[in-house]
């Protein structure tokens, strides 16, 4: 049986959303009005300055880090709320957090679980970075094609980045938040 990593599951679930977003951006680019501008009116734009702009806007955008942050927080809450059960002999259902790598087995140590959670959260950053970089490029292309509507393109870029970060954050963290709440209720009932 093939082991599917957290990143593989995320990539598979986000792929459909990405296809939709990129198709929408491409449609906007193709349908945008192309004004006729004199060559001397256009500012020179080199690959280096584009790379700097992409890096600056992507690294300073909170939506780049939101999905990783939400995954980290939700998984830590889930993991921390599971510890009383482990101290009382319960097994871990998630094979990623067991010593043997099999479901319903002995859980890994608390520190090893924290390390796994951090690695999972950091593995999300490249997807967010790629999405936000693509958004910056699309916004730049649209602004070059239709500079009179630069605010429109900025708003559309902001909407796309926010929608992507929100959808990915929800997909990654909702299950952990539900498990955390269930663990807290169960621990209270059992007196842990």
N, C-alpha and C positions, 0 to 999 in steps of 0.2 A: 504494500500500500504506500502510495506517495505521500510524503509529509508536506502539508501546505502551510507555509509560514504566514505570519500576520500580514507581512508586506504583500504577499501574493494575493491574499483575500482582499486587501485594500485595493490593490491594482485592478483586480477583476471587477470589483464593485464600482470603482470610479471610472473605469474605461467608458461605460455608456454615457456617463455625465460629460466626460471630456469630449467624446464624439459630438454630442449635441452642442456643447459650447463652441468647439472649433468650427463646426458647420455654421453656426450662427455668426461667428466672427468673420468667416470667409464670405458669407452672404452679404454682410454689412460692407465689407471691403469692396466686393465686386459691384454692389449697388450704389455705393457712395458716389456723389457727384464729383467729377474730376475737373476742377477749375483750371483754366489756362493761365499759367503764370509765366512771366518773363524769367529767363534763367538767372538773371542777376538779382531777382527778388528772393530766390530761395537761398536759405542759409546752407553753407557747406556742412555735410554731415559725414564724418568718417566712421569707420568701424570701431575705432578706439573710443570715440565719444559715445557711440551707441552702447558699447559694452559698459562704459562707466555709468551711463544713464540707467541701463538695465540693472546693474549691480546696486547702485544707490537706491533706486526706487524699490527694488525687491527686498533688499536687506533692511530698509527702514519701514517697510509696510507690515503692520501688525498681523495682517491676514496670512503672512508667510508662516508665522509661528503659532497661530491660534490652534490649528488641528493637532499639532504635536503637544502643545500645552494641555489641551483638553484630554487627549489620550493619556498623558502622564498623570494628570490629577485624578481622572476617573479610575484608571487602573490602580493607582496607589490607594485610593479609598477602598476599592474592591479588595485589594491584597491585604491592607491593614485590617479591614473588617473580617477577613477570613482567619486571621491569626488565632482568635480565641477557640475556634473550631479545631484548628490543627493542634493546639495545646491540649485539647480534650480528646484526641484520637481520631478526628475526622480525616478523610482522605481528600485529595485535590482532584476535581473532575477534569480540569483543563490540563492536557498532557504537556503543554509548554511550561507548566510550573510544577512538574513532578520530577523527582530524582531520576526515575527510569525512563521518562518520556512517554509513558503510557497513561491513559485516562484512569481515574479512580485508583491512584497510587499515592505513596507517601510524598508530601510536598517538599520542594526544595527549601533551603534555608531562607530566612527572612531577607538577608543581605543579597543572596543570589536572585531572589524574586525581584528585589528593588533594581538590581543591575539589569535584569531582563526587561523590566518595564521601561527603564531609561533607554535601552537600546531600541526597543520597539518605538518609543516616542521619537527618537532621533531618526529612525528609518523613514518617518513620514516627511521630514523636512525636504528631501529632494523633490518629492511630488509637488509640494506647495511652492517651492522655489521655481520649478519648471513652469507651473501654471502661471505664477505671477510674472515671470520673465516673458512668457508668451503674451500675456495681457499687455505688458509694457510695449512690446514690439508691435502688437496689433494697434494699440492706441497711437503709437508714433506713425505707423503707416497711414492710418485713417486721418490723422492730423495733417500729414504731408499732402494727402490727396484732397482734403477739404479743410483748409486751415480756418475758414470762417466759422466752423462748428467745433472748435477745439474743446470747448466745455462739454459738449454732448459726448465726445469720445472719452473724455476724462470720466464723466459720470457713468457711461457704459462700462468702462474698465473697472471702476470702483464697484459697480453692481456685480460684475462677473466675478471679481476676486472675492467679494464678500459672500456671494452665493456658493462659490466653490469651497471656501473655508468653512462655511456653515454646514453644508452638506457633508463634507468630509469629517468635520468635528462630530456631527451627530452620528454618522455611521460608525466612527471609531469609539465613541464614548458612551453611547446610550445603553448598551448592554452592561457595561461596567457600573454605570450609575444605578441601573435597576438591581444588579447583583449586590451592590453596596447596601441599598435600602433593604433588600430582602435579608441580607446577613445581619443587619442591625436589628430588624424585627425578630428574627429567629434567635439571635443571641439574647435579646431581652426576655423572650419567652422561656428560654432554657436557663436563664440566670447566669450567663457567662459574663 
